[in-house]
Amino acid sequence: MILGAMGTWTTRPGRVVHLRPTPEALAAAQTAPVDPGPPSFLQGDHLRAFAARRASGGTHRAWTGTATHLDGPFDGAALARALTRFVRRHEGLRTWFDVDPCADGGAPVRHLVPAEAVGFTAEPVPALSPAPGLSWDEWVTGHLTATFDAACRPDSWAPFALGAVVTDDGFGLFWGCDHAFTDGGSQLMVLSEIEELYTEELAEPGAAREPGASRGPGPSRPEPPPTAGSFLAHARAEHELAAATPADAPQIQAWSDAVTAHGGKLPQFALDLGLPPGETAPVKIRSATLLDAAGLARMDELAAERGARFTGAVFAGIALTDTRLTGADAWFGVTVVGTRGPGFETTQGWLCNFAPVTVPVPDGGPASFAAVLPVADAAFRQARKVAEVPVHAALGVMLAGGVLDPASLGSPQLISYLDLRRFPGVGRPAYDNGLHFTGEGRTANASLWVNRDHERLYVVTQTPDTPAAQAAVDRYLAELRATFAAAVAVRDERLEAAGAGPLG
């Protein structure tokens, strides 16, 4: 699995098939009963933003997706049965929201489609040829963008789309979902789970049938209870925890201390991207390799020597780079932290929180990496403790107390680190061949999504596609690469001086 721009996914020309809800499922969704529980905090933010964009006539492209390749013959009916089982299993994917109340400051209203009403069919897309001057891959990128723009929205069901590009020896599989119902971890797991169900359906159609489901011939053994926790229960627990957290809780104080120390603002990209306040630009996805496999081995050993985890090395590198560019003596970042506690490891939904990370950096030279590494590691450990309380509890306290400037809420700098070797789909073709991407709308920032796999450490960022912003990002990525290269080079020099010889 890699993370990158959707346009980097390539597939051989073939026939395109979409999986669509059955007429009966659509009818049931339109009359689905209201579920009284609240959306999660991040869902609520997203839904209000969607409602405002819908009212203004803007394009909603806040979706995210994944695509892969599978070998072997394509069976549309088996894939439809697999998708049916998958969606029945994940309660959060059976929901849609009425966002009309948002126009008057009210809360969005969730509707929950009954599991037994869910059903899908495979429908071929009429044969289309790329326009003159347009390659097949460019046509596919445009087709996926149009498909996800139309389907991946939170105010109707289904808020996701699954399809395939079928060739003689296999098929490409693509999935997109509105961000209200998914996150990066969910996207990294979705196609491998569907592949597993598809394989079962090919081997024994309908054998793992759920009670009450009708999917043609085959034994009617009930499907085992789903192991994925309910996202709706997760959202309720999140609100209950926020309401029960006192304003002087340590997690709230940690946020207040970090924001107060940095002028009442949330962090922004280290360099000026050249956009006036409030202005956005079309997204351009950028990616850069920070360490190759040999560099990863050196960094693992350096972290172990300093009693730190590899995560600490990631934040040390970012902290050193940013402070070198800004001249600050400490780095303040906001990191994305997963909230997939026991029972929710494979839940489909938006199970994330944000937490502050502050790293003092008194000396920005290359040799300081080893010294900053354990400090950064401790800062991230602390961030994970802060993330035990929903960030919205802290935001409410800081805004009410005048600690946080509301203007900095619009597009703060976010830092994410994922170890792609540790997801449950590793080893399955759908995962190993996969690409995870996001919708390319507009942005005013350049958040960093740092990822590790078996071969490299790399960073992906959604950047404003303007000359000034791209020049700033060029400079930043060059500095970030240099920071990591210098860190492992310094370690090699120390080992050689000690007579150990170079590594790798």
N, C-alpha and C positions, 0 to 999 in steps of 0.2 A: 504494500500500500504506500502510495506517495500522496503528498498534498501539492496542488498546483492549480494552474488555470484550466478551465474546462476545455479551452481550445487545444490543449495538448493531448487530449484523448483522441486516438485515431482508431478507425475500424475499416475493414474491407467493405467495399460496396455490397449491399444486400437489401433484403426487403425489411421494412420497418413494421413492427408490431407494437401496439399499445395495449396495456391492461387497463380496462375501464370497469367501474362499478356496474353491476347489473341494474336494469330498470327497477327491479324490486328493492335493491339496496339504496338507490337514489331516492326512491319514494319514501322509504323508511327514514332516511337521513333528513329529508325535508320536514318530517313530522316528529323528529327525535325529541324525546322529553328533555326538559331543562335539568341539568345537574346543578344543585345549589352551591357546590363548593367553589371557592375562588380560583381564578387562574394563578399560576405562580407569579412571583414578582416580575421576573423577566418576561414572562408571557404578557402580563399586564402592560408593561412598557411598550412591548412590540405591538400589541393590539391597539393601543392608543395612537401610536405612530402610524399604523396602517390606516386607521380610521381618518386621521388628518390627511394622509396622502390621498386616500380615496376621495375625500371631500374636495380636494384641490385639483383632482384629475391627474395626479402624478402617476408615474409607473412604479409599481410595487415589485421590487426585485430582491426582497429580503428572504431569499430561499437559499438552500444549500443542497448539495447533491453528491453523488458518487457514481462511478461507472467502472465496468470491468469487462473481462473476456472469459468465456467458458467454452471448453471443447465439447464435442459430441453433438448429437442431433437435438433439434429444438422441438419441444412439445408445448404448444401454447396452452392446452387444457391443463396440463400438469403444472405449468407455471401459475395459471390462474388459481388452481386449488392451493398451491403453496402460498400465494399472496393472501388468499382468503384466510388461511390458518394463521399467517403472520399477523394480520391486522386484528383478527379476533383475539389473539394472544396479548396484544399491546393496547391497553385501554386508552392511552393518550392519543393514539392514531384514529380512534373512533369518535373524536370530538370535533366540533366546529363552534364558532362563536358569533353571536349577534353583537356587532360592534356599534349599532345605532345609538345605544345609550351613551356612548362616549362623547357624542356631539354636545350633550348637555352636562358633561362632567360626571356622568354615571359610570358604572362598572360594566364591562362586557359580560354577556350572559352565555354560559357554556351549554351546549347541547351534546348529549351522549347517545350515539347510535348503538342499539342493542347488538350484542355480539352475534346472535343467531340471524340477524338481518344482513350481515356483511356477506357480499359475494362479488366475484369479478369474472370477467370474460376477456379473452384475448381477441383483439380486432386488428386486422391488417390495415396499415395506412395506404391509401391509394398510391400507386407508383408515381414517384416524382423524380425529375432529373434536375441536377444543379443548373442554375442559370449560366449562360455563357460567361466564361471567365472565372467561374466559381468552382473550386475543387470539391470533391465528395466530402472531405473532412470539414471544409468550411460550411458546406450545406448542413452537415450533421450538427455542427455547433449552433448554427442558426435555428435548426429545427428543435434542438433541445431547449434553447433559450425561449423560443416561442411557446413550446409545450409547458415548460415550467412557469413562465409568466402567466399563462392562462389557468393552470391547475393549482399551483402552489400559493394559495391565499387562505387566510384563516376564517373567512366569513362564509364558506361553503364546504361541503364534503363531496369528494375526498380532497384534503389539502396536500396531496402528494401525487406523484405520477411514476409509474414503472413501465418500462418498455424494453424492446430488444431490437437489435440489428442482426438479422439472421443471414448467415452465409452457408456454403456447402459443408464446412467442417466445424462449425461452431456458431456462437453468437455473442455479440456484445450486449451487455445488460446495463441499463441506465436507470437511475432513481433520483428524483428531486422531491424536496419537502419544504413547506413553509417553515421558517425558523421558529415559529411559535410552538412547534411540535417536535423539535429535534435539536441536537447540538452536535459538536464534532465527534464525541464518543459514540453517539447513536449512529451517525453516518458511517463511521468506521466499522460498525458491526452489522448494519442492515443487510447488505447483499450477501455476506457469508451466512447469515441466518436464513435468508430466503433460499440460498443455494442448498443448504442442508435440507430444508423442507421440500424443495424441488426434487432433490435426489431421492428422498423417501417416496414422493409421489410417483416418480418414474419406476421405482422398484416395486411398489405395491399400491396402486391408486386407491385412495380412500381408506387405507388401512389404519391410519391414525386419526380417523374421523372424530370430530367433536360431537357431543350429544345433540341431536336434533338437526345435524347438517345433512344435506342431501347432495352427494357428489358422484352419483353414478354407481356402478357395481363395485363390490369389494366388501370385505368384512367391516363390521361396524364397531371395532374396538374404540372405546373412548380415548381421546387424546389425554395424556397425563396433564395434571394441573400445571399451568404456566409457572416458570421459575422467575419470570420478570415481575418485579414489584409494580404496584399501581402508581402511575405518575400522578393521578388525581389525589391519591393519599399523600404522596410526597408534597404536593402543592399545599394541601391543608396543613400538614405538619409544619411546613415552612412559615406559614402565616401565624400559626399558634406559637411557634418559637419566637418570632419577631415580637409578637404582642407581649410575651412573657419576659422579654429581655429588658432589664432596667437601663435607664439612660447612663448610669455610671458603670455599666458592665465593662470588664477589661477589653473586650472586643471593640466596644464602642469607643473607649478611650484611646485604643491603639489607632483607630482611624482618625480621631480628632487630633492626636499628637502629630501624626504624619502630615495631615493637611495643614495644620497650623504652622508647622515648621517650613512649609513651602508656600507661604503666602495665601493660604486659603483656596488654593486651586488644585485640581487634579492634574496629573502629568500629561504633557504633550510630547510629540516627537522631538528628538534632541535638536534638530535643525529646523530653520524656518522653511516651510514648504511654499511660501509665497502666495498664500491665499488670504484675502481679507477676512476678518472675523465674520462668521456665519456663512461664508461661501464654501461651496463644495465643487468637485470636479469629477468627471467620469473616472472609474476605477481602472488602473492598470496593475495586473498581478506581477510581482517581481519575486524572484527566487535566487538564492545564492548558497553554495556549499560552504560550510564553515570548517569542517574537519572531514577527512577521508577515514577509511577503516583504520589505517595505521595511526592517524591522529587521535581517533577515538580510544584506541588501546593506550596511548600515552596519557590521555586525559583521565581515563579511568584510574590509572596507577597514580597520577598526581593527586586526584581527589582522595583516593584511599590513603595516601601518605599523610594528607592533611585531616583525616577523619571526617571527610565530607562525602556526600553523595554527588552523583553526576549533575543532578539538578542545581546544586550549588555552583558548579562550574559554569553552567549556562548563565545564571544570574550574575556571577562574577564577571564574565565576559561582557555582558550588556552594561553592567554598572561601570566598568573601566572605560568602555567605549564612550558611553554617554557623558561621563564626567570629563573625559579628555576633550570632547567636542564642546562642552558647555562651560568648562572652567569651574564647575561646582565641586565642593569637597565631599558631597554625598549624593547618592542616586536615590530617587523616589520613583517607584514604578507601581503599577496596579496589575496584579496577575490574575489569571483565570484559574479557578480551583474547582475540580470536579466534586460533586456532592453525592456520589453514588455509594451510599452506605450499604451495609449488609442487606441483601435481598433486592437491591436495585442495580446490581452490577450490569445487567443486560437490558434494563428498562429503556424503551424508546421515549425520549422526551428531552426537555431542556433542564438538565441537572447540573447547573453550574452556579458558582458564586464568585465574587471578586474580593480581593484582599490587598492591602498595601504592603509593599516591600521596600524597606529603607536600608541602604548599604553605605556606610561611611567609606570613602576612598581618599585617604590622605595623600597618596602618591600614585599617580597614574602611569608610572613606567611599566614596561613589560615584566620586570622582575617582581612587581607587586602582585601579580596574579595569584601566586601561591599564598600570599598573606591575606588577600581579600577573599579567597575561596571559602575558608571556613566561616567567615563573617557572613558572606552571602548565603551559605547553606543554612546557618542559624536564622537568618532573616526569613528565608522561605519556610522553614519549620514553624516560625512564629506566625507567618501568614496563613498557614494551614489551620492554626488554632483560631486566628481571627475569623477565618471563613466558616467556622462552626455556627456563626450567627449571620443571618441574611444581611447583605450589605445595605438593603433598604432600611433596616432598622437604624443603622449608623447614619445614613443619608438624612433621614428624618430629623434626627437629633442635631446634626451639624447644620442643616439648613435653618432649623428653628432657632438655633443659638447663634446664627451669624458666622459660624466657623467656615463654612464652605460657600464660595462664590457660585451662585446658580448657573452663571454663564459657562462654567467649565464642565457642566454635566453633558453638554451636547455631544462631544466626540473625544473622550479621553483616550490617552495612549494605553493600550492593553498589551500584556505579554502572556503568551501561552507556551507551555512546553509539554510535548507529548512523546512518550516512548512507544513507538509504533510496534515494537517487538512484543508488547505485553497485552495485546488485545485478544479476545477469545477466538477470533477468526484466523489467527496466524496459522499458516500451513494449508488453509483451504484455498483453492484457486481463485475464488471470488475476492478474497482478501489480498492474496499475494499479487494478483494482477490489477488491483484496483487503483483508482485515482479519486481523491476527495477534492471537491471544488466548491466555490461559492458563487452566488449570483453577482454579476459585476454591475453594480448600480453606480452610486456616487459616494465620495468620501471627502473628508477634510483632514484626515490623519493618515498615519502609516503604522498601524499596530503590527506587532511582530508575532508570528506563529512559528516557533522553533520546534523542530521535529528530529527524532533520532530513529534510525532503522539499523539493520545489520551492516550497512555499507557506509553510512555517512551521517553527519549532523548538518542540517540545513535550515534555512529560515525562509519563510514565505511572508510577503506583506502585500496588503492591498493599498496602493498608492494613488494619489491624484495624478491623472494623466495630463500634466502641464509641463512645459520645459523647465520651469523653475523647480517644481517639485521633483522631477526626475533627476535633475542635477544634484539636488540635496540628497536624494535616496542613493544615487551613485556614490557620492562621497561617504555616506553613512555605511553602506554595505562594504565598501573597501576598507573602512576603518574597523568594522566588526570582524571581517575576515582576518585582518592584520592582527587584531587582538588575540584571536584564538591561535593563529599560526605562531605568534611570538611566545605564547604560553607553553606550547608543546616543544618549541625550539629551545627555550630556556631550560626545560627539563632535560632534553637530550644533551645540552652542553654540560649540565651538572653531572650527568651520568658518565659522559665521556671523560670529564675531568677526574672523576673518581675511578676511572679504569674499567667501567662496566660496558663501554661500547654503546653505539646508538641502538635504539629500539626500532623495530619495523624495517 
